[in-house]
Amino acid sequence: MAGAVEIRPLARDDDRGGFSCGHPDLDRFFEHYAGQNQFKLHLAVTYVAVVEGRIVGFATVAPASVERAAVPSARLRKRLPSYPLPVLRLARLGVDTRAQGLGIGRALLRHVLALAVHQRDRLGCVGVVTDAKPDAVAFYEGLGFAPLEGVREGLLVSEPLPMFLGIETIAAAVEP
């Protein structure tokens, strides 16, 4: 895969049928529900990574909120009000098996983090929340994400772990 990566919003006529990231639930979401959530229900927006006209990855984002008590940083919790706080939720992230290991996931995540900074400046945003699958927790921890406080209780070990990355950390990483 030699071409440059373009990241753009999903288009209605994008061919999603040949995409496979190795996780059937993510593949099913991307093929059957990403377009519906974006174009019909207006619940989320899916961004696609395209190389030489082929979709090689996607990231779905939606606005969300968290309670102050769930924010992992005590320092940040002290500064925030006690009502629901706006965040950008990274709802889904997948990279086609033929493009894994080429930096597509990192490029998509960087795009999502830039969207969070944009949201901070336009609407308000205190960070990004994602539900990390067990095999992706170390990846997100390596980027600075921390588990949300008090929301793991009662979950099975195989279930996703809600994780948070604060907007100050994000801005330092993506702003020049």
C-alpha positions in Angstrom: 0.0 0.0 0.0 2.0 2.9 -1.3 -0.4 5.8 -1.7 -1.1 8.8 0.5 -3.8 8.5 3.1 -6.9 10.8 2.7 -9.2 11.1 5.7 -12.7 12.3 5.0 -16.3 11.8 6.0 -18.0 8.7 4.8 -20.0 9.4 1.6 -23.3 7.7 0.8 -21.9 5.9 -2.2 -18.7 4.6 -0.6 -18.2 0.9 -1.1 -18.0 -0.6 2.3 -18.6 -4.3 1.4 -15.0 -5.3 0.9 -13.8 -3.9 4.2 -12.6 -6.4 6.9 -10.7 -5.5 10.1 -10.9 -9.0 11.6 -13.6 -8.1 14.1 -17.0 -9.2 12.8 -18.9 -6.8 15.0 -16.9 -3.8 13.7 -17.2 -5.0 10.1 -21.0 -5.4 10.4 -21.3 -2.0 12.0 -19.3 -0.3 9.2 -21.1 -2.1 6.3 -24.7 -1.9 7.7 -25.0 0.8 10.3 -22.4 3.6 9.8 -24.2 5.1 6.9 -27.6 4.8 8.6 -26.3 6.4 11.8 -24.7 9.3 9.8 -27.2 10.0 7.0 -30.6 8.9 8.3 -30.5 9.1 12.1 -27.8 11.8 12.4 -26.3 10.1 15.5 -22.7 10.0 14.5 -20.2 10.8 11.7 -17.9 8.1 10.3 -14.5 9.2 8.9 -12.8 7.0 6.4 -9.1 6.6 5.6 -8.8 6.1 1.8 -5.7 4.9 0.0 -5.7 4.7 -3.8 -9.5 4.8 -3.9 -10.0 2.0 -1.4 -11.3 2.4 2.2 -8.6 1.1 4.5 -9.9 2.3 7.9 -12.7 4.1 9.6 -13.5 6.0 12.8 -16.9 6.8 14.0 -17.4 9.8 16.4 -20.4 11.3 18.2 -20.9 14.0 20.8 -21.4 12.7 24.3 -21.0 13.7 28.0 -19.5 12.4 31.1 -20.1 13.2 34.8 -17.3 15.0 36.6 -16.9 12.2 39.1 -15.9 9.8 36.3 -13.0 12.0 35.0 -9.8 10.1 36.0 -7.7 13.2 36.8 -8.3 14.6 40.3 -6.8 17.9 39.2 -9.1 18.2 36.3 -12.2 17.1 38.4 -11.5 20.0 40.8 -11.7 22.6 38.0 -14.8 21.3 36.3 -18.4 22.0 37.2 -20.7 19.3 38.6 -23.0 18.9 35.6 -22.5 16.6 32.5 -19.4 17.6 30.6 -19.1 17.6 26.8 -16.8 15.1 25.3 -16.2 13.6 21.8 -16.9 9.8 21.8 -14.7 7.7 19.6 -17.4 5.0 19.1 -15.7 2.7 16.6 -12.3 2.4 15.0 -11.3 -0.2 12.5 -8.4 -0.8 10.1 -8.7 -3.2 7.2 -6.5 -6.3 7.8 -4.6 -5.6 4.6 -3.5 -2.2 6.0 -2.9 -3.0 9.6 0.5 -2.0 10.9 0.9 0.9 8.4 -0.2 3.7 10.8 -3.8 4.0 9.5 -5.2 3.6 13.0 -2.9 6.3 14.4 -3.8 8.6 11.5 -7.5 8.2 12.2 -7.0 8.7 15.9 -5.0 11.8 15.2 -7.9 13.1 13.1 -10.4 12.3 15.9 -8.2 14.2 18.4 -8.0 17.2 16.0 -11.9 17.1 15.8 -12.0 17.2 19.7 -9.9 20.4 19.7 -12.2 21.9 17.0 -15.2 20.9 19.2 -13.5 22.5 22.2 -13.2 25.8 20.4 -16.6 25.7 18.8 -19.0 24.0 21.2 -17.0 22.9 24.3 -15.2 19.7 24.9 -13.2 18.4 27.9 -11.8 15.3 26.2 -12.3 12.1 24.2 -13.9 9.0 25.5 -13.6 5.6 23.9 -14.7 2.1 24.8 -11.5 0.2 24.4 -11.8 -3.5 23.6 -9.6 -5.6 25.9 -6.9 -6.1 23.2 -6.7 -2.4 22.6 -6.5 -1.1 26.2 -2.6 -1.1 26.1 -2.7 0.9 22.8 -4.9 3.6 24.3 -3.0 3.6 27.6 0.2 4.2 25.6 -1.4 7.3 24.2 -2.4 8.7 27.6 -6.0 7.5 27.9 -7.0 6.4 31.4 -10.0 4.4 32.6 -13.0 6.4 33.5 -13.6 6.3 37.3 -16.5 4.1 38.6 -17.9 3.0 35.2 -16.1 -0.4 35.1 -18.0 -1.9 38.0 -20.0 -4.9 37.1 -18.6 -5.3 33.6 -17.2 -8.6 32.4 -13.4 -8.8 31.7 -14.2 -9.3 28.0 -16.2 -6.1 27.8 -14.9 -2.8 26.5 -13.2 -0.5 29.1 -14.4 3.2 29.0 -11.3 5.4 28.7 -10.7 9.1 28.7 -8.1 11.5 27.4 -8.2 15.2 28.5 -8.4 18.0 26.1 -5.2 19.7 27.4 -3.2 16.5 26.6 -4.9 16.3 23.2 -4.3 19.9 22.3 -0.6 19.6 23.2 -0.3 16.6 20.9 -2.1 18.0 17.8 -1.6 21.8 17.9 1.6 23.2 16.3 
